[in-house]
């Protein structure tokens, strides 16, 4: 193989890998992120906790919050919040994903960009970090 053919082959391999690592055709990270954010802003710990990654700091924080809030199902200040999922990106090994979303509230009507990190646990997507 000539040097020029090697360069072309390397270029196409790099192009393929870049395309394979950027966007997610898998709807599940989007669905899990949507369910998590809906439960989070609805202060629904029953729905939220199973969506958190096992042993994550996020899950520990949410369990602590659930105990502190107790039977209170909805907080007035969070009820006015809404979100829109903007983008889902998988890593190359397809075992973690980043979900970008916009958070809207009365005090931030134009929204603020934020992000979730998801990981795969036993073939299921779980939220590892809320940024």
C-alpha positions as semicolon CSV with decimal commas, in nm:
position;residue;x (nm);y (nm);z (nm)
1;X;0,000;0,000;0,000
2;X;0,136;0,341;-0,090
3;X;0,179;0,623;0,161
4;X;-0,103;0,816;-0,007
5;X;-0,341;0,518;0,023
6;X;-0,242;0,475;0,389
7;X;-0,320;0,840;0,458
8;X;-0,656;0,810;0,283
9;X;-0,741;0,493;0,479
10;X;-0,642;0,658;0,808
11;X;-0,849;0,965;0,723
12;X;-1,163;0,761;0,647
13;X;-1,113;0,554;0,963
14;X;-1,085;0,872;1,168
15;X;-1,393;1,017;0,998
16;X;-1,590;0,698;1,070
17;X;-1,485;0,691;1,436
18;X;-1,572;1,057;1,481
19;X;-1,917;1,005;1,334
20;X;-1,973;0,693;1,544
21;X;-1,889;0,873;1,869
22;X;-2,087;1,193;1,841
23;X;-2,462;1,139;1,824
24;X;-2,692;0,882;1,975
25;X;-2,952;0,704;1,767
26;X;-3,041;0,522;2,092
27;X;-3,354;0,694;2,235
28;X;-3,309;0,543;2,581
29;X;-3,066;0,802;2,725
30;X;-3,311;1,072;2,617
31;X;-3,605;0,886;2,775
32;X;-3,421;0,823;3,102
33;X;-3,306;1,186;3,119
34;X;-3,663;1,304;3,054
35;X;-3,803;1,074;3,325
36;X;-3,533;1,182;3,570
37;X;-3,581;1,556;3,513
38;X;-3,959;1,521;3,532
39;X;-3,928;1,338;3,865
40;X;-3,659;1,577;3,989
41;X;-3,860;1,893;3,928
42;X;-4,176;1,718;4,047
43;X;-3,990;1,616;4,366
44;X;-4,098;1,256;4,304
45;X;-3,829;1,054;4,480
46;X;-4,012;0,726;4,418
47;X;-3,958;0,772;4,044
48;X;-3,624;0,952;4,071
49;X;-3,417;0,720;4,292
50;X;-3,426;0,410;4,066
51;X;-3,294;0,626;3,781
52;X;-2,979;0,724;3,973
53;X;-2,656;0,526;3,929
54;X;-2,588;0,281;4,211
55;X;-2,332;0,414;4,458
56;X;-2,320;0,759;4,296
57;X;-2,293;1,077;4,498
58;X;-2,610;1,190;4,319
59;X;-2,806;0,892;4,450
60;X;-2,678;0,952;4,806
61;X;-2,779;1,319;4,783
62;X;-3,124;1,231;4,650
63;X;-3,178;0,971;4,924
64;X;-3,082;1,231;5,186
65;X;-3,322;1,482;5,025
66;X;-3,601;1,223;5,020
67;X;-3,561;1,162;5,392
68;X;-3,542;1,535;5,470
69;X;-3,851;1,621;5,270
70;X;-4,043;1,316;5,394
71;X;-4,403;1,306;5,284
72;X;-4,384;1,642;5,105
73;X;-4,443;1,553;4,737
74;X;-4,405;1,891;4,572
75;X;-4,214;2,206;4,652
76;X;-4,373;2,527;4,527
77;X;-4,043;2,675;4,407
78;X;-3,958;2,370;4,192
79;X;-4,309;2,333;4,049
80;X;-4,253;2,641;3,832
81;X;-3,940;2,494;3,671
82;X;-3,945;2,329;3,330
83;X;-3,684;2,188;3,096
84;X;-3,615;2,107;2,733
85;X;-3,371;1,836;2,632
86;X;-3,146;1,975;2,363
87;X;-2,887;1,708;2,271
88;X;-2,776;1,353;2,355
89;X;-2,422;1,236;2,289
90;X;-2,284;0,887;2,347
91;X;-1,920;0,816;2,409
92;X;-1,735;0,587;2,166
93;X;-1,793;0,273;2,375
94;X;-2,163;0,362;2,413
95;X;-2,151;0,306;2,790
96;X;-2,197;0,668;2,892
97;X;-2,389;0,960;2,753
98;X;-2,416;1,333;2,803
99;X;-2,758;1,496;2,785
100;X;-2,768;1,871;2,738
101;X;-3,086;2,049;2,842
102;X;-3,220;2,396;2,911
103;X;-3,373;2,476;3,246
104;X;-3,647;2,740;3,258
105;X;-3,786;2,916;3,565
106;X;-3,967;3,243;3,634
107;X;-3,635;3,406;3,724
108;X;-3,461;3,264;3,412
109;X;-3,722;3,283;3,133
110;X;-3,458;3,250;2,859
111;X;-3,331;2,931;3,018
112;X;-2,992;2,818;3,133
113;X;-2,793;2,536;2,978
114;X;-2,720;2,237;3,195
115;X;-2,614;1,876;3,154
116;X;-2,665;1,524;3,286
117;X;-2,415;1,242;3,271
118;X;-2,560;0,895;3,223
119;X;-2,386;0,559;3,251
120;X;-2,494;0,208;3,164
121;X;-2,557;-0,024;3,457
122;X;-2,652;-0,380;3,364
123;X;-2,768;-0,260;3,020
124;X;-2,989;0,012;3,170
125;X;-2,915;0,384;3,156
126;X;-2,877;0,557;3,494
127;X;-2,806;0,918;3,589
128;X;-2,457;0,954;3,736
129;X;-2,425;1,333;3,761
130;X;-2,648;1,635;3,751
131;X;-2,447;1,940;3,646
